[in-house]
Amino acid sequence: VKMNVLLFAPSLLYILLAALGTKGAMAQIALCAVVQVVIGFPFLTSHPVEYLSSSIEVGRVFMHKWSCNLRFLPEEVFVSRQLALGLLCGHLSFLALFYFRHLHPHLE
């Protein structure tokens, strides 16, 4: 499981719900879950705890040398917990703003 999925998952969920409705969206999400389990089955059977604990590692610190978008930041700032929390809060705030400005009125 890649962490970047968490960035586009809300928009994908919205598109699935808008195009397929609740039942269709849940069917597609279930299909995705089945594919993940099938692909990960060899790892789940041999090292389940390690596989599941490492699949989404929120405490991970990325290496500055591999950054493309934030290369302009000094390495000390790039690896800081404050930046990570600020980016997370910004992302969640943007999702909430988008929901209340664009989606919520259409759902009523």
C-alpha positions as CSV (number, residue, x, y, z in Angstrom):
1,V,0.0,0.0,0.0
2,K,1.4,3.3,-1.0
3,M,1.0,6.4,1.2
4,N,0.2,8.6,-1.8
5,V,-3.1,6.7,-2.1
6,L,-4.2,8.7,1.0
7,L,-3.8,11.9,-1.0
8,F,-6.2,11.0,-3.9
9,A,-8.5,8.6,-2.0
10,P,-11.1,11.3,-1.0
11,S,-11.5,12.5,-4.6
12,L,-11.7,9.0,-5.9
13,L,-14.4,8.2,-3.4
14,Y,-16.4,11.2,-4.5
15,I,-16.1,10.2,-8.1
16,L,-17.1,6.6,-7.4
17,L,-20.1,7.8,-5.3
18,A,-21.2,10.3,-8.0
19,A,-20.8,7.9,-10.8
20,L,-21.9,4.6,-9.3
21,G,-23.9,5.4,-6.2
22,T,-23.3,4.0,-2.7
23,K,-23.7,0.3,-3.7
24,G,-21.6,0.5,-6.8
25,A,-18.9,2.5,-5.0
26,M,-18.8,-0.1,-2.2
27,A,-18.5,-2.9,-4.7
28,Q,-15.6,-1.2,-6.4
29,I,-13.9,-0.5,-3.0
30,A,-14.4,-4.2,-2.1
31,L,-12.9,-5.3,-5.4
32,C,-9.8,-3.1,-4.6
33,A,-9.5,-4.6,-1.2
34,V,-9.7,-8.1,-2.6
35,V,-6.9,-7.3,-5.1
36,Q,-4.7,-5.9,-2.3
37,V,-5.3,-9.1,-0.2
38,V,-4.5,-11.4,-3.1
39,I,-1.3,-9.5,-4.0
40,G,-0.2,-9.4,-0.4
41,F,-1.2,-12.9,0.4
42,P,2.3,-14.4,0.4
43,F,3.5,-11.7,2.7
44,L,0.4,-11.9,4.9
45,T,0.9,-15.6,5.5
46,S,4.6,-15.5,6.1
47,H,5.1,-12.2,8.0
48,P,1.7,-10.7,8.8
49,V,2.7,-8.3,11.6
50,E,5.6,-6.9,9.7
51,Y,3.6,-6.5,6.5
52,L,0.7,-4.8,8.1
53,S,2.7,-2.6,10.4
54,S,5.0,-1.4,7.5
55,S,2.3,-1.0,4.9
56,I,1.2,2.4,6.1
57,E,3.9,3.9,8.2
58,V,2.8,7.3,9.3
59,G,5.9,8.0,11.4
60,R,8.2,7.6,8.5
61,V,10.7,10.4,7.7
62,F,11.5,10.8,4.0
63,M,15.0,11.5,2.8
64,H,15.6,15.1,1.6
65,K,17.8,13.9,-1.3
66,W,14.8,12.2,-2.9
67,S,12.4,15.1,-2.7
68,C,11.4,16.9,-5.9
69,N,8.7,19.3,-4.7
70,L,10.3,20.5,-1.5
71,R,13.9,20.5,-2.5
72,F,14.1,24.3,-1.8
73,L,13.7,23.7,1.9
74,P,16.7,23.1,4.1
75,E,17.0,19.5,5.2
76,E,16.4,20.3,8.9
77,V,13.1,21.8,8.0
78,F,12.2,19.0,5.5
79,V,12.6,16.3,8.1
80,S,11.0,18.2,11.0
81,R,7.8,16.9,12.6
82,Q,6.4,20.4,12.5
83,L,6.4,20.5,8.7
84,A,4.8,17.0,8.5
85,L,2.1,18.0,10.9
86,G,1.6,21.3,9.1
87,L,1.2,19.6,5.7
88,L,-1.2,17.1,7.2
89,C,-3.3,19.8,8.8
90,G,-3.3,21.8,5.6
91,H,-4.4,18.8,3.6
92,L,-7.2,17.9,6.0
93,S,-8.3,21.6,6.1
94,F,-8.5,21.7,2.4
95,L,-10.6,18.5,2.3
96,A,-13.0,19.9,4.9
97,L,-13.2,23.3,3.0
98,F,-13.9,21.5,-0.3
99,Y,-16.5,19.3,1.4
100,F,-18.4,22.1,2.9
101,R,-18.2,24.5,-0.1
102,H,-18.8,22.0,-2.9
103,L,-20.1,18.7,-1.8
104,H,-22.2,19.3,1.3
105,P,-24.8,21.6,-0.4
106,H,-25.3,19.0,-3.2
107,L,-25.9,16.1,-0.7
108,E,-28.8,17.8,1.0
